Amino acid sequence: MSVHAHEEAFTETALVSPGFTLADSLKRPELAEVQPHRSRESIMRRVLVVTDVIALTLAFAVIEIVGGFHGGDTRSILRDLALLAFGIPVWVALAHGHNLYHADSRRADYGWTDEVAPIIQMATLWSWIILLGISATGLRHVTIPKLALFWALTIAFLLLLRSAARAVARRQSWYVHTALVVGPAVQTAAVARRISRHPEYAINIVACVDTATEPTMDQATERMVGRMLGDVPMIRGDAELIELIDQLQIDRLIFTSAAEEMQDGNALGELSDRDIQIDLIPSWSDVVGRRLDYHELEGLPLLTLPRTVVKRSDQLRKRAFDVVASAAALVVLSPVFAACALMIKLDSRGPVLFRQRRVGRGDERFEVLKFRSMYVDAEARKSAVADMNFHGGGNENGMFKIKEDPRVTRVGRLLRRTSLDELPQLINVLKGDMSLVGPRPLIENEDRQVEGRYRRRLSSSPGLTGPWQIHGRSEIPFEEMINLDYLYVTNWTLWGDVKLMLRTVNAIVRGNGAY
């Protein structure tokens, strides 16, 4: 059962009472009723193995429909079946070796976009192993065109069926990880808020455990923590994690950077013996991101930071990719452009395109293009709706975002929900004002609020899509958005851009933060 449904009354008590202890939490019957469930890792591993076998079998069936691997007078379904029987164990072994049956348990955000490269690599290696194997044994003569078709079908079916299997699995109770977030109250609340924005992670935070020995928060900070927590309770006092783990059937522990256990190797070792997943958030995570190389020096683990300067050749590759992809997209999507323009004209008076001054690469200004989604007097009415800004900054601080903005037209709501209002920015990309992927293009008022190392975001052209768009868009506060942009710039790779573009499709379908 879901713990969250019963914890609203408990939340306020836990927050305002510094003496709230583990013993108090264990007295609550709804927490004691949390039911243990089967391991996500073991079940998901079996699901993915079965999914892979089905995908390979479907690819095999299509080949048989078009004439078999060899075709002609020498066609033999029995030999083709023998070929499939030989290939499936080889594939499963390769998939295990490439960690494709385990990543779902360790990574909450793992999805099909992360599998594109390894599955292509594996399918290529697998095809060559089969070709070499049957050539050596004389089991079957396979023509290269049929093998190439089987290779392409295998990749397509694997990506499609694995994505579908995850979509179904994430709706099952056994897939949900029950979690505790451990650390100072402000840090744990911030982590809880981020996780709550992503139900697709299937992480159910049962509680946050405040490890601060003495409460130091003022009333304003206390209220802020309460807003971030929502209905997640905060346990304060001398909490024994081992007892909490056993009582609440915890699958996952998340330690913030200031949690005492982060510095205690013995404590972490004891907790890891509980057969649960432990996630550690380092204090430098908002600065370094994922750009780390792990290696060892005589058994001493080292994390090395690669240089962050983007080479001139990489910049040219990124620009070439932008030009080719945006030009092709403008041609292919021209009917969509025409349909959007017609709907806007029929819905309300005013121009089809909306132009706004933004800050681009190197602090240069440019006019961003969007399909108009608001009434023509929207700017004049901005002050009247300033108190509706759910980021709380009015017109001056942070981003200006309203969930039910009365200035948005009927067609504009559709365009925003589907992100079609952003399509004219392909023209900005072709001109060189923007890139397909990059930091969010800020208006001048927002740009003035960006200081220090975060100004590094201006070393890259702003993007039609980027980390802000795929992680929740308008739901993400301004300070988190500029940090995502900073991490994008300092961790940039061309393949990373491709993955962000693929993940944008998922973000558009979900529609989170599209206001």
KEZA-167489 format. One line per 5 residues: number of its first residue (from 1); their letters; for each residue x, y, z of C-alpha. Coordinates in steps of 0.5 Angstrom, whole numbers. Example, Ala and Ser with C-alpha at 12.3 -4.5 7.8 and 13.67 -1.06 7.14 Angstrom:
! residues 2
1 = AS = 25,-9,16  27,-2,14;
! end
This chain:
! residues 515
1 = MSVHA = 0,0,0  2,7,-1  5,10,5  4,18,3  -4,17,3;
6 = HEEAF = -4,17,11  2,22,12  -1,29,12  -2,30,19  4,27,21;
11 = TETAL = 8,31,16  7,38,20  8,34,27  15,32,25  17,38,22;
16 = VSPGF = 15,43,28  18,38,33  25,37,34  24,31,39  21,27,34;
21 = TLADS = 24,20,34  24,13,31  20,11,37  14,15,35  15,13,28;
26 = LKRPE = 14,6,29  8,7,33  4,9,27  0,3,24  0,6,17;
31 = LAEVQ = 8,6,17  8,-1,20  3,-4,15  8,-3,9  8,-9,5;
36 = PHRSR = 15,-12,3  15,-14,-5  19,-18,-9  26,-15,-12  25,-10,-17;
41 = ESIMR = 32,-13,-20  31,-20,-20  24,-19,-23  26,-14,-28  32,-18,-30;
46 = RVLVV = 27,-24,-32  23,-19,-36  28,-16,-40  31,-23,-42  24,-25,-44;
51 = TDVIA = 23,-19,-48  30,-20,-52  28,-27,-53  21,-24,-56  25,-19,-60;
56 = LTLAF = 30,-24,-63  24,-29,-65  20,-23,-68  26,-21,-72  27,-28,-74;
61 = AVIEI = 20,-29,-76  20,-23,-81  26,-26,-84  22,-32,-85  16,-29,-88;
66 = VGGFH = 21,-25,-93  24,-32,-95  29,-34,-90  36,-33,-89  38,-36,-95;
71 = GGDTR = 32,-37,-99  31,-40,-106  31,-47,-107  36,-48,-101  31,-46,-96;
76 = SILRD = 31,-50,-89  26,-47,-83  29,-52,-79  36,-50,-80  34,-43,-79;
81 = LALLA = 31,-45,-72  38,-48,-71  41,-41,-72  36,-38,-68  37,-43,-62;
86 = FGIPV = 45,-42,-63  44,-34,-63  39,-33,-57  44,-36,-51  50,-32,-55;
91 = WVALA = 45,-25,-54  43,-26,-47  51,-27,-45  53,-21,-49  47,-17,-46;
96 = HGHNL = 49,-19,-39  56,-17,-40  54,-10,-43  50,-9,-36  43,-9,-40;
101 = YHADS = 40,-13,-35  42,-9,-29  42,-2,-30  34,-1,-29  36,-3,-21;
106 = RRADY = 41,2,-20  39,8,-25  32,11,-23  33,15,-30  35,9,-34;
111 = GWTDE = 31,9,-41  31,7,-48  35,13,-50  41,10,-46  41,3,-49;
116 = VAPII = 41,6,-57  49,6,-57  50,-1,-53  45,-5,-57  47,-2,-64;
121 = QMATL = 54,-4,-61  52,-11,-59  47,-13,-65  53,-11,-69  58,-16,-65;
126 = WSWII = 53,-21,-65  51,-21,-72  59,-22,-73  59,-28,-68  53,-31,-72;
131 = LLGIS = 56,-30,-78  63,-33,-76  60,-39,-72  56,-41,-78  61,-40,-83;
136 = ATGLR = 66,-45,-78  61,-50,-77  58,-50,-84  51,-50,-81  48,-45,-85;
141 = HVTIP = 50,-40,-91  47,-33,-89  47,-28,-95  50,-21,-92  43,-17,-94;
146 = KLALF = 39,-22,-90  44,-22,-84  44,-14,-85  36,-14,-85  36,-18,-79;
151 = WALTI = 41,-14,-75  37,-8,-77  30,-11,-75  34,-14,-68  36,-7,-66;
156 = AFLLL = 29,-4,-68  25,-9,-64  29,-9,-58  29,-2,-57  21,-2,-58;
161 = LRSAA = 20,-8,-54  24,-6,-48  21,1,-48  14,-2,-48  16,-7,-42;
166 = RAVAR = 19,-2,-38  13,2,-39  9,-3,-36  13,-5,-31  13,2,-28;
171 = RQSWY = 6,1,-27  7,-5,-22  8,-5,-15  14,-9,-15  18,-4,-19;
176 = VHTAL = 17,1,-14  23,3,-9  21,5,-2  27,10,0  29,14,6;
181 = VVGPA = 33,20,5  38,22,10  42,28,12  40,35,14  33,37,13;
186 = VQTAA = 34,43,8  38,38,4  34,32,4  27,36,3  31,39,-4;
191 = VARRI = 32,31,-6  25,29,-4  22,35,-8  27,33,-14  24,26,-14;
196 = SRHPE = 17,28,-13  17,31,-20  19,25,-23  14,19,-22  17,15,-28;
201 = YAINI = 23,14,-23  18,10,-19  22,12,-12  17,12,-6  20,16,-1;
206 = VACVD = 17,14,6  21,19,10  27,24,10  31,23,16  34,29,19;
211 = TATEP = 41,28,22  42,35,25  44,34,32  41,41,34  35,44,30;
216 = TMDQA = 38,51,27  32,53,22  28,59,23  21,59,22  22,62,14;
221 = TERMV = 27,56,13  22,51,16  16,53,12  21,53,6  22,45,8;
226 = GRMLG = 15,44,9  13,46,2  19,42,-1  17,36,3  10,36,1;
231 = DVPMI = 7,30,4  13,26,6  15,26,13  21,29,17  24,24,22;
236 = RGDAE = 28,28,27  32,25,33  36,19,35  34,15,29  37,8,28;
241 = LIELI = 37,7,20  38,-1,21  31,-1,25  28,4,20  30,0,14;
246 = DQLQI = 27,-7,17  21,-4,20  19,0,13  22,-5,8  27,0,5;
251 = DRLIF = 30,-2,-2  34,5,-2  38,9,2  40,16,-1  45,20,3;
256 = TSAAE = 46,28,2  53,31,2  52,33,9  50,26,12  55,23,17;
261 = EMQDG = 54,17,14  58,19,8  64,20,12  64,14,16  66,8,12;
266 = NALGE = 64,3,17  57,5,17  56,5,10  59,-2,10  54,-4,15;
271 = LSDRD = 48,-1,11  51,-5,5  50,-11,8  43,-10,8  42,-12,1;
276 = IQIDL = 39,-5,-1  41,0,-6  45,6,-3  46,13,-7  51,18,-5;
281 = IPSWS = 50,25,-7  57,28,-6  58,35,-4  61,37,-11  56,34,-15;
286 = DVVGR = 53,41,-17  60,43,-20  63,37,-23  56,33,-26  58,26,-29;
291 = RLDYH = 65,28,-32  69,23,-28  74,18,-30  74,12,-25  81,9,-24;
296 = ELEGL = 86,6,-19  93,7,-17  96,1,-13  89,0,-11  87,7,-9;
301 = PLLTL = 81,9,-12  82,16,-16  76,20,-20  79,24,-25  76,31,-28;
306 = PRTVV = 77,31,-35  78,38,-38  72,42,-40  75,46,-45  71,45,-52;
311 = KRSDQ = 75,44,-58  75,48,-64  74,41,-68  68,39,-63  65,46,-64;
316 = LRKRA = 65,45,-72  62,38,-71  56,41,-67  55,47,-72  55,42,-78;
321 = FDVVA = 50,37,-74  45,43,-73  45,46,-80  44,39,-83  39,37,-78;
326 = SAAAL = 35,44,-78  35,45,-85  32,38,-86  27,39,-80  24,45,-83;
331 = VVLSP = 23,42,-90  20,36,-87  16,40,-82  13,45,-87  6,42,-87;
336 = VFAAC = 6,43,-79  8,50,-80  3,52,-85  -3,48,-80  0,52,-74;
341 = ALMIK = 0,59,-78  -7,57,-80  -10,55,-73  -7,62,-70  -10,66,-75;
346 = LDSRG = -17,63,-74  -16,63,-67  -14,70,-65  -12,77,-68  -5,78,-69;
351 = PVLFR = 2,76,-72  3,69,-73  10,69,-70  12,72,-63  19,75,-63;
356 = QRRVG = 23,76,-56  30,79,-55  34,74,-51  41,73,-49  45,68,-53;
361 = RGDER = 52,66,-54  58,70,-52  53,75,-49  50,77,-55  43,79,-56;
366 = FEVLK = 38,76,-62  31,75,-63  28,68,-61  22,66,-66  16,62,-63;
371 = FRSMY = 9,61,-65  5,66,-62  1,63,-56  -2,69,-53  -6,75,-54;
376 = VDAEA = -3,81,-57  -4,85,-50  0,80,-46  6,84,-44  1,90,-42;
381 = RKSAV = -3,85,-38  4,82,-34  4,86,-28  -4,84,-27  -2,77,-27;
386 = ADMNF = 5,77,-23  2,74,-17  0,68,-20  7,66,-22  8,60,-18;
391 = HGGGN = 16,61,-17  14,66,-13  19,72,-16  13,76,-19  16,80,-25;
396 = ENGMF = 23,81,-23  26,75,-19  27,68,-22  23,65,-28  16,68,-30;
401 = KIKED = 11,62,-30  4,61,-29  0,54,-30  -7,57,-32  -5,64,-35;
406 = PRVTR = -11,67,-38  -7,71,-43  -6,64,-47  -10,63,-53  -14,57,-54;
411 = VGRLL = -10,55,-59  -4,57,-55  -5,52,-50  -5,46,-55  1,49,-58;
416 = RRTSL = 5,49,-51  2,43,-49  5,39,-55  11,44,-56  9,46,-63;
421 = DELPQ = 10,53,-61  18,52,-61  18,50,-68  20,57,-71  27,56,-67;
426 = LINVL = 29,52,-72  30,58,-76  34,61,-71  38,55,-71  40,55,-78;
431 = KGDMS = 42,62,-78  47,61,-72  43,64,-66  41,58,-63  43,50,-63;
436 = LVGPR = 39,44,-63  41,43,-56  44,48,-51  42,52,-45  35,55,-44;
441 = PLIEN = 35,62,-48  34,67,-43  31,74,-43  35,80,-41  32,80,-34;
446 = EDRQV = 33,73,-33  40,73,-35  42,79,-30  40,74,-25  46,69,-27;
451 = EGRYR = 52,70,-23  59,67,-22  61,61,-25  54,60,-28  56,65,-33;
456 = RRLSS = 59,59,-36  53,58,-40  54,63,-45  60,59,-48  55,55,-51;
461 = SPGLT = 49,57,-56  42,57,-53  38,51,-55  32,49,-58  32,43,-53;
466 = GPWQI = 36,42,-47  37,39,-40  32,44,-37  27,42,-42  27,34,-41;
471 = HGRSE = 27,35,-33  21,38,-32  21,45,-36  17,50,-32  17,46,-26;
476 = IPFEE = 24,47,-24  26,53,-20  31,58,-23  37,57,-19  36,49,-21;
481 = MINLD = 35,51,-28  42,55,-29  46,49,-25  43,44,-30  45,49,-36;
486 = YLYVT = 52,50,-33  53,42,-32  51,41,-39  56,46,-42  62,43,-38;
491 = NWTLW = 60,36,-39  58,37,-47  59,31,-52  56,30,-59  53,24,-57;
496 = GDVKL = 50,27,-50  46,32,-55  43,26,-59  41,23,-53  38,29,-50;
501 = MLRTV = 34,30,-57  31,23,-56  29,24,-49  26,31,-51  21,26,-55;
506 = NAIVR = 19,23,-48  19,30,-45  14,32,-50  9,26,-49  9,27,-42;
511 = GNGAY = 8,34,-42  11,36,-35  12,43,-34  9,45,-41  5,51,-39;
! end
